[in-house]
Amino acid sequence: MSVEIDYYELLEVERGADDAAIKSSYRKLAMRWHPDKNPGDAEAEARFKAISEAYDCLKDPQKRAAYDRFGHAAFQNGGMGGGGGGPGGGFSDLGDIFETIFGSAFGGGGRQQARRGADLRYDLEVSLEDAFHGKQAQIEIEVAAACEPCDGSGAEPGTGTRRCNLCGGHGQVRAQQGFFMVERTCPTCHGRGEVIEKPCRKCGGEGRVDQPQTLDVSIPPGVDTGTRIRLGGKGEAGPFGSPPGDLYIFVHVRRHAVFERDGTTLITRVPITFTTAALGGEIELPGIDGERHTVPIPAGIQSGKQLRRRGAGMPVLQGRGRGDLVMEITVETPTKLTAKQKELLRELQETETGEECPGSKGFFDKLKEAWNDLTD
């Protein structure tokens, strides 16, 4: 099982974004997450490496075409030129990619290799608490699995296959079109070069049948919306016993009642009374980790001021450390006052000189100057 984050999600662009938009977004993100600007920040270093890898892929038209079609699987087991190859793995060269995308006209003739089963997608919603702690989840999917009676071969047990008469076992047939000789996949054997003598009664010769499956999925701490988890070989079974595809779990983190998330940073808006704002005090706030955090409120704090508790945010995905918990203060004006409270406030108002609120005094002084300039 591996965790993969979509390249477009990493670069914060739409899947159909043009090269200029991708380049612009990359430059902005690279400047934000560069290790030189975030010394000692493991999350920033990991994020910088990830967006650089994403940009390296999407800026190249050939790599991007392969990624759009196959996702991260296009670069596994050797990737785009590493020589890994093989069904369900990477591609040994660009010819393999173009052959897979556009057909055999780009890749030469001959019997086709076993066609890998289709990849599947499953959207999994988790709570913010689950994203913090991680969890083991069970999912149920309906998937084409290898037929048990014929063991995925498509042939009735006790029978086998024979060479295709139409293509002579080559998997390709040729036809003359004007001055050109065109080679196509054999319509009888579908490129296999052989046909089934007696199709399996359960799967009808397909070698696979739809059936429900229950799978265990490990959700690592730190996942976020857009995180992709790959379950290798858990996609659709390939036809006639060929390898299965992969299952991709796309994670969606539900909106939380208290916290908003920005990467590994958790943000919460905390209303306080105007007396606490004026005199100072402290508040107690439960964190996402279940611990209670006592936060001192400095006297004279203003709305919009942010107080930060280091290391009380979300964990770094597949890394070390945690982000921060940010408390954004909102000073709440009272709307229901008793007669006694109103009397006390009037007494306070009578003692005000304007120096208690320099921001307000400065604004009205500037307003007065501007008015005098207009009337002179």
VMD Tcl script that draws the C-alpha trace (Angstrom):
set ca {
  {0.00 0.00 0.00}
  {1.40 3.44 -0.89}
  {0.17 7.00 -0.39}
  {0.28 9.23 -3.46}
  {-0.84 12.86 -3.75}
  {-2.21 13.96 -7.12}
  {0.26 16.19 -8.99}
  {-2.44 18.69 -9.95}
  {-3.56 18.88 -6.29}
  {0.05 19.51 -5.23}
  {0.45 22.38 -7.69}
  {-3.04 23.74 -6.87}
  {-4.16 23.85 -10.51}
  {-7.03 22.32 -12.44}
  {-6.36 19.17 -14.47}
  {-6.83 21.10 -17.71}
  {-4.55 24.01 -16.74}
  {-2.19 25.30 -19.45}
  {1.60 25.35 -19.18}
  {1.71 29.01 -18.12}
  {-0.71 28.44 -15.22}
  {1.23 25.39 -14.05}
  {4.54 27.25 -14.20}
  {3.14 30.28 -12.37}
  {1.63 28.18 -9.58}
  {4.85 26.17 -9.22}
  {6.97 29.30 -8.84}
  {4.64 30.68 -6.16}
  {4.57 27.42 -4.21}
  {8.31 26.82 -4.59}
  {9.02 30.26 -3.14}
  {6.63 29.60 -0.26}
  {7.99 26.15 0.66}
  {11.70 26.54 -0.21}
  {13.89 25.11 2.60}
  {15.94 28.34 2.70}
  {12.79 30.20 3.73}
  {11.76 27.49 6.19}
  {14.97 26.39 7.93}
  {14.55 23.28 10.04}
  {10.95 22.73 8.86}
  {10.65 19.08 7.77}
  {7.16 19.62 6.36}
  {8.31 22.49 4.16}
  {11.23 20.44 2.82}
  {8.95 17.48 2.02}
  {6.39 19.76 0.37}
  {9.09 21.48 -1.72}
  {10.38 18.12 -2.97}
  {6.84 16.96 -3.79}
  {5.88 20.05 -5.81}
  {9.22 19.94 -7.64}
  {8.54 16.33 -8.62}
  {5.02 17.25 -9.75}
  {6.26 20.16 -11.85}
  {9.02 18.05 -13.41}
  {6.30 15.71 -14.68}
  {3.62 18.19 -15.77}
  {5.97 20.58 -17.60}
  {6.94 17.75 -19.98}
  {4.15 17.12 -22.56}
  {5.00 13.42 -22.95}
  {5.23 12.76 -19.22}
  {2.03 14.71 -18.61}
  {0.15 12.71 -21.26}
  {1.27 9.48 -19.62}
  {0.39 10.76 -16.13}
  {-3.08 11.92 -17.24}
  {-3.78 8.45 -18.59}
  {-2.12 6.21 -16.01}
  {-1.37 8.37 -12.97}
  {1.68 7.46 -10.88}
  {1.65 3.96 -12.36}
  {3.22 5.44 -15.52}
  {6.49 6.00 -13.65}
  {6.71 2.91 -11.46}
  {9.12 0.01 -11.95}
  {11.43 2.06 -14.09}
  {9.06 4.76 -15.19}
  {9.49 6.61 -18.45}
  {12.75 5.17 -19.52}
  {14.00 3.20 -16.54}
  {13.59 -0.19 -18.21}
  {11.20 -1.70 -15.65}
  {8.29 -2.37 -17.94}
  {5.99 -5.32 -17.60}
  {2.23 -5.60 -17.24}
  {0.90 -3.30 -14.55}
  {4.27 -1.57 -14.07}
  {6.04 1.32 -15.77}
  {6.98 1.69 -19.43}
  {10.33 0.74 -20.84}
  {10.37 3.58 -23.39}
  {8.21 6.20 -25.04}
  {7.21 3.72 -27.72}
  {5.47 1.61 -25.08}
  {3.55 4.65 -23.88}
  {2.41 5.69 -27.35}
  {1.52 2.12 -28.20}
  {-0.65 1.87 -25.11}
  {-2.30 5.26 -25.67}
  {-2.66 5.31 -29.46}
  {-2.51 1.65 -30.50}
  {-0.08 -0.60 -32.30}
  {0.49 1.82 -35.19}
  {3.13 3.50 -32.98}
  {4.55 0.40 -31.37}
  {5.01 -2.22 -34.06}
  {3.13 -5.46 -34.74}
  {3.12 -8.90 -33.21}
  {1.03 -10.65 -30.61}
  {-0.23 -8.32 -27.90}
  {0.89 -8.75 -24.34}
  {-1.67 -9.64 -21.72}
  {-3.86 -6.61 -21.13}
  {-3.78 -5.41 -17.55}
  {-7.07 -4.97 -15.70}
  {-8.56 -1.53 -15.22}
  {-7.65 0.67 -12.26}
  {-10.52 1.56 -9.95}
  {-11.29 4.61 -7.82}
  {-12.93 4.68 -4.41}
  {-13.77 7.91 -2.54}
  {-13.37 7.57 1.22}
  {-14.57 10.23 3.64}
  {-12.88 10.48 7.05}
  {-13.20 12.83 10.01}
  {-10.49 15.31 10.97}
  {-9.85 13.21 14.08}
  {-9.30 10.13 11.90}
  {-6.95 12.15 9.69}
  {-5.01 13.12 12.82}
  {-4.72 9.70 14.44}
  {-4.92 7.48 11.34}
  {-7.23 4.49 11.24}
  {-7.93 1.08 9.81}
  {-10.98 1.24 7.57}
  {-12.98 -1.44 5.80}
  {-14.50 -0.75 2.41}
  {-16.81 -2.82 0.24}
  {-16.59 -2.63 -3.54}
  {-18.07 -4.50 -6.50}
  {-15.15 -5.53 -8.68}
  {-14.42 -7.86 -11.58}
  {-12.39 -10.68 -10.02}
  {-10.75 -13.73 -11.58}
  {-13.26 -16.50 -12.25}
  {-12.63 -19.35 -9.81}
  {-13.83 -22.36 -11.89}
  {-11.53 -21.53 -14.82}
  {-8.86 -19.78 -12.74}
  {-9.18 -16.70 -14.93}
  {-8.35 -18.47 -18.18}
  {-11.87 -18.19 -19.62}
  {-11.80 -21.85 -20.67}
  {-14.11 -24.51 -19.25}
  {-12.15 -26.68 -16.78}
  {-10.53 -29.61 -18.60}
  {-10.34 -27.72 -21.91}
  {-7.75 -25.37 -23.33}
  {-7.03 -23.02 -26.20}
  {-5.99 -23.39 -29.81}
  {-4.18 -21.21 -32.30}
  {-6.36 -18.58 -33.96}
  {-7.13 -19.55 -37.54}
  {-7.66 -15.98 -38.73}
  {-4.29 -14.54 -37.73}
  {-2.35 -17.80 -37.54}
  {-1.37 -17.10 -33.93}
  {0.21 -13.69 -34.62}
  {-2.51 -11.65 -32.95}
  {-2.48 -9.20 -35.87}
  {-4.08 -9.18 -39.31}
  {-3.02 -7.13 -42.31}
  {-5.16 -5.34 -44.86}
  {-4.26 -3.35 -47.98}
  {-5.48 0.28 -47.98}
  {-4.37 2.02 -51.14}
  {-0.58 2.11 -51.18}
  {-0.33 1.14 -47.52}
  {-0.41 -2.15 -45.69}
  {-2.24 -1.61 -42.37}
  {-1.83 -4.00 -39.45}
  {-4.66 -4.29 -36.94}
  {-5.48 -6.35 -33.88}
  {-7.12 -9.62 -34.84}
  {-10.93 -9.29 -34.30}
  {-11.26 -13.01 -33.50}
  {-8.64 -13.52 -30.80}
  {-8.31 -9.82 -29.83}
  {-4.54 -9.93 -30.20}
  {-3.92 -13.04 -28.08}
  {-3.05 -15.30 -30.98}
  {-5.23 -18.09 -29.57}
  {-8.90 -18.74 -28.98}
  {-10.74 -20.69 -26.31}
  {-12.09 -24.08 -27.43}
  {-14.94 -24.13 -24.92}
  {-15.77 -20.95 -22.94}
  {-16.26 -21.26 -19.18}
  {-19.95 -21.43 -18.32}
  {-19.65 -19.12 -15.31}
  {-17.74 -16.23 -16.89}
  {-18.68 -16.80 -20.54}
  {-15.04 -17.00 -21.60}
  {-14.11 -13.63 -20.13}
  {-12.06 -15.09 -17.28}
  {-13.56 -12.73 -14.71}
  {-16.85 -12.13 -12.92}
  {-18.26 -9.26 -10.88}
  {-18.36 -9.94 -7.18}
  {-18.31 -7.93 -3.91}
  {-15.07 -7.61 -1.99}
  {-14.27 -6.34 1.50}
  {-10.87 -4.70 1.78}
  {-8.87 -3.31 4.70}
  {-7.38 0.14 4.14}
  {-4.73 1.69 6.38}
  {-5.23 5.46 6.67}
  {-1.92 7.00 7.83}
  {-1.87 10.00 10.20}
  {-1.70 13.33 8.39}
  {-3.81 12.54 5.31}
  {-5.64 15.46 3.75}
  {-8.29 15.90 1.08}
  {-6.63 14.89 -2.20}
  {-4.36 12.26 -0.65}
  {-4.41 9.11 -2.78}
  {-3.72 5.65 -1.40}
  {-2.87 2.90 -3.89}
  {-3.78 -0.73 -3.25}
  {-1.70 -2.63 -5.77}
  {-3.48 -5.46 -7.58}
  {-6.87 -4.69 -6.02}
  {-8.45 -3.25 -9.15}
  {-10.30 -5.16 -11.85}
  {-8.90 -8.52 -12.88}
  {-7.47 -8.50 -16.38}
  {-9.20 -10.53 -19.10}
  {-8.14 -14.13 -19.70}
  {-5.96 -14.32 -16.60}
  {-3.91 -11.17 -17.23}
  {-2.75 -9.11 -14.22}
  {-5.25 -7.02 -12.23}
  {-5.24 -3.24 -12.06}
  {-4.85 -1.15 -8.94}
  {-7.41 0.38 -6.60}
  {-6.93 4.04 -5.73}
  {-8.47 5.36 -2.53}
  {-9.11 9.12 -2.72}
  {-9.36 10.63 0.75}
  {-11.83 13.40 1.61}
  {-11.60 14.97 5.08}
  {-14.95 16.20 6.43}
  {-15.35 19.81 7.55}
  {-14.81 20.14 11.29}
  {-17.10 22.09 13.64}
  {-14.22 23.88 15.39}
  {-11.04 23.67 13.32}
  {-10.18 24.74 9.78}
  {-7.17 23.16 8.16}
  {-4.37 24.66 6.09}
  {-1.85 21.90 5.43}
  {-0.63 20.87 8.86}
  {-1.88 24.08 10.50}
  {-5.18 24.07 12.38}
  {-7.04 27.36 12.71}
  {-9.88 28.13 15.11}
  {-11.68 31.42 15.75}
  {-12.07 32.19 19.45}
  {-14.57 34.84 20.63}
  {-13.67 36.55 23.91}
  {-15.47 39.21 25.95}
  {-14.37 42.79 25.60}
  {-13.46 42.90 29.31}
  {-11.11 39.94 28.85}
  {-9.68 41.67 25.80}
  {-9.09 44.84 27.80}
  {-7.82 43.31 31.05}
  {-6.25 40.09 29.77}
  {-6.80 36.59 31.09}
  {-6.63 33.07 29.78}
  {-8.77 30.55 27.93}
  {-8.72 26.76 27.86}
  {-9.05 25.12 24.47}
  {-9.23 21.38 23.67}
  {-6.87 20.39 20.86}
  {-7.40 17.87 18.07}
  {-5.15 15.52 20.05}
  {-7.58 15.56 23.00}
  {-5.24 17.57 25.21}
  {-6.36 20.81 26.83}
  {-4.31 23.90 26.02}
  {-4.31 26.86 28.39}
  {-3.70 30.01 26.37}
  {-2.85 33.36 28.02}
  {-4.67 36.40 26.62}
  {-2.55 39.55 26.75}
  {-4.28 42.73 27.92}
  {-5.38 45.01 25.10}
  {-5.62 42.26 22.46}
  {-7.52 43.22 19.30}
  {-9.86 41.29 17.00}
  {-7.92 39.45 14.31}
  {-4.85 38.88 16.48}
  {-3.53 35.33 16.13}
  {-2.09 33.32 19.00}
  {-0.01 30.28 18.04}
  {0.62 27.04 19.90}
  {3.58 25.30 18.27}
  {3.32 21.58 17.53}
  {-0.40 21.32 18.35}
  {-1.63 20.99 14.76}
  {-1.81 18.08 12.30}
  {0.99 15.52 11.86}
  {3.21 15.63 8.77}
  {2.12 12.91 6.35}
  {4.78 10.18 6.24}
  {7.13 12.48 8.12}
  {8.00 13.73 11.56}
  {6.59 16.52 13.65}
  {3.31 18.40 13.71}
  {2.05 21.73 12.52}
  {0.72 24.53 14.71}
  {-2.60 25.41 16.29}
  {-3.56 29.00 15.49}
  {-6.24 30.79 17.52}
  {-7.68 33.87 15.83}
  {-9.18 36.19 18.41}
  {-12.55 37.90 17.94}
  {-13.54 40.50 20.53}
  {-17.29 40.18 21.05}
  {-19.34 43.25 21.88}
  {-22.02 42.46 24.48}
  {-25.62 42.68 23.27}
  {-27.46 41.93 26.52}
  {-26.51 44.11 29.48}
  {-28.14 44.55 32.86}
  {-28.89 48.02 34.24}
  {-25.92 47.71 36.59}
  {-23.57 46.79 33.76}
  {-24.78 49.72 31.66}
  {-24.21 52.07 34.62}
  {-20.65 50.80 35.05}
  {-19.94 51.24 31.35}
  {-21.25 54.82 31.44}
  {-18.92 55.53 34.34}
  {-16.05 54.11 32.28}
  {-17.10 56.17 29.29}
  {-17.03 59.37 31.35}
  {-13.41 58.72 32.33}
  {-12.20 58.05 28.77}
  {-9.66 60.50 27.37}
  {-9.17 58.87 23.97}
  {-5.72 57.63 24.85}
  {-7.16 54.24 25.84}
  {-7.85 53.39 22.17}
  {-5.04 54.98 20.10}
  {-6.24 53.40 16.88}
  {-9.67 54.98 17.16}
  {-8.25 58.33 18.26}
  {-5.74 58.36 15.41}
  {-8.43 57.61 12.83}
  {-10.72 60.42 13.92}
  {-7.79 62.85 14.16}
  {-6.93 62.08 10.52}
  {-10.59 62.40 9.58}
  {-10.74 65.80 11.24}
  {-7.61 66.97 9.41}
  {-9.00 65.79 6.07}
  {-12.26 67.65 6.73}
  {-10.43 70.86 7.60}
  {-8.42 70.63 4.38}
  {-11.63 70.32 2.39}
  {-13.27 73.35 4.05}
  {-10.23 75.69 3.85}
}
mol new
graphics top color blue
foreach p $ca { graphics top sphere $p radius 0.5 }
foreach p [lrange $ca 0 end-1] q [lrange $ca 1 end] { graphics top cylinder $p $q radius 0.2 }
display resetview
